[in-house]
Amino acid sequence: MTTHPGVFTMSFDCEGLWGPSTLTQSLRQQITQENLIAAYRGLRDVLDQHELRATFAFVGTFVMTPDEVRQHEDWFETISGRQWPRTQEFLDAVAKGQTSGWLSPECLEIIREAGCHELGTHGFQHLAIQDHKLTRADFEREISLVKEVGRLRDFASRTLIYPRNQVGF
């Protein structure tokens, strides 16, 4: 009998304010830049201490800077012509300079610096296929924009963790 070591997959959805569609005001206030950075450092340190590796699936927009968002406003338009519910809330926050929780390229860097975890994707704007009634064209645009963000941040995602685990296309 051959003994094989245990194997499991661990992944983290890295989304900040992009992920939760319904948050109480008190929970929303806790998703801040400072808290996110502390959480990612803590995760990285615990994983490294135990020599565990994981996939960190980042929402593409989450790892952009405010300047990059302003330079690429056309990325927030859709093929179908509909505005996604969170997009306008996000763009309003950027216009007001209130990006804490929405944007955090620092979180990506914290994980990248560990040098041992996979950098995956969780979509460009965390659009769940059924919840948003995505067309194939909108889904393909999401994936192409993830690649564009990867070029900005110098990484290529090989793994997609579907938002809300709504698999499709």
N, C-alpha and C positions, 0 to 999 in steps of 0.2 A: 504494500500500500504506500503510495506517494502522498506526502503531506504538502499541501499548498498553503502559502500564507493567505490570510484573509484579505479580501480586496473589496473596496467600496468606493463609491463616487460621492464627493462632497462639492456642492456648488452653492454660491451665494448670489442672490439677486441684488445688484448694486444700482439703486434707483433713486435714492433720496426722496424728494417730493413727487417724482414722476410716478411712483408705484401705487401708493395707496389712493384709491379713488374716493374713499370716504374716511375722513379723519376728524376726530373731535378737535376743537381749537387747541386744547391743551396738548394733545399729541403732536399736532402740526407745529406748535411752538418749540417742541423738543427736537425737531429735525432741523438742526442748525449746522452751519459749517464747522463750528467748534466741536459739536457732539459727533458729527460724522467722522471728522478726522480722528478723534479719540477712539471711536468704535473701530475704525479700520486699522489703526495702530494696534489696538488690543487684539483684534482677530488675527492679524499677522503675527503678533508676538506669541499668542497661544498656539497657533498652528506650527510655528517654527520651533517652539519649545518641545512639542510632541512629534516633530518631524513629519507632520502631515502636510499634504499638498491638496489644493482645491482649485476649482474653476471659479473665478470671479466674473460674473456676467454683468457688464456695465451697460446701462442705458447710454446710447451715444451722446445725446444732448447733455447728460449729466457730467461728462468729462470735458465739455467745451468751456472756453472762457467767455465772459461777456462780450469782449471784442470780436471773437470768432462768431458768436451768435449774430451780432450786428452786421458783420461782413457777409454772412450767409443767410440773410433773412428769407431768401427764396427757398431754402431748405424746409421751411415751415409751411409751405403751400402744399396742397395735395393734388393728386392726379384727378380725383373725383370731384374736386371743387368744394368739398365740405371742409369746414374748420373742425378739427378735433377738439373735444371739450377742454382738455388741459392746455392746449396750445396758446389760446388767447390769455389765459390766466398767467402762463409762463412769460409770454411776451410783455404783458403789462408789468410783471415783476421786474423784468430786465430793464424796461424803460424807466422804472422808478429806482433802479440800482439796488433792488431787493432780491438778490440772487442766492442768498444763503438757503441751503437745502435743495435748490434747483440745479446749481452748477458746482462741481467740485473736481476739477482735474487733479487736485492734490490727492484725493482718495485713490485714483488710478496710480499715481506715482508711488504712494505708500506700498501698494501691492507689487508694482513692477520692481521696486527696489529690493524686494525680498529675493527676486531672481529665480523663483522656483514654482510659482503659481501660474496657471493658465489664465490668460486674459480673454474672456469670452464676451459675448454680446447678449443683451436683453432687449434688442431692438433700438431704433433711433429715438422714438418718443414713448416707448412702452405701450404701444397700441396692441391691445388684445384683439385677436382676429374676430371672434364672434361679438364681443362687447361693442366693437367699433364698426362692425359689418364691413370689414376691409375687403376691397376688391383685390384681385391678384395684382393689378397695376400698383395700387397703394402699398401692398406688401413688398413688391419688388423695389419700389422706391425706398421704403424703410431699410431694406437690406443694402441698397446702393449707397444710402446716406451713412449707414454704419461703416461701410468701406471708406467713404470720404473722411469721416471722423478718425478712422484708423490711420489714414495718411497724415492727418493733422497731428495726431498723437504718436505716430510712429509705431503702430502695432497692427497686426492683422488677426481678426477673430476667426477661429475655425469652428467654434461651438456657439450655437444659438440656443438660449434658454427662452422658450416662448413666453411672452407676458401672460400671466394668469394660467400658464400651462395649456393655453388654447392652441393646440397644434393644427396646422393647416398648410395648404399649398405645398 
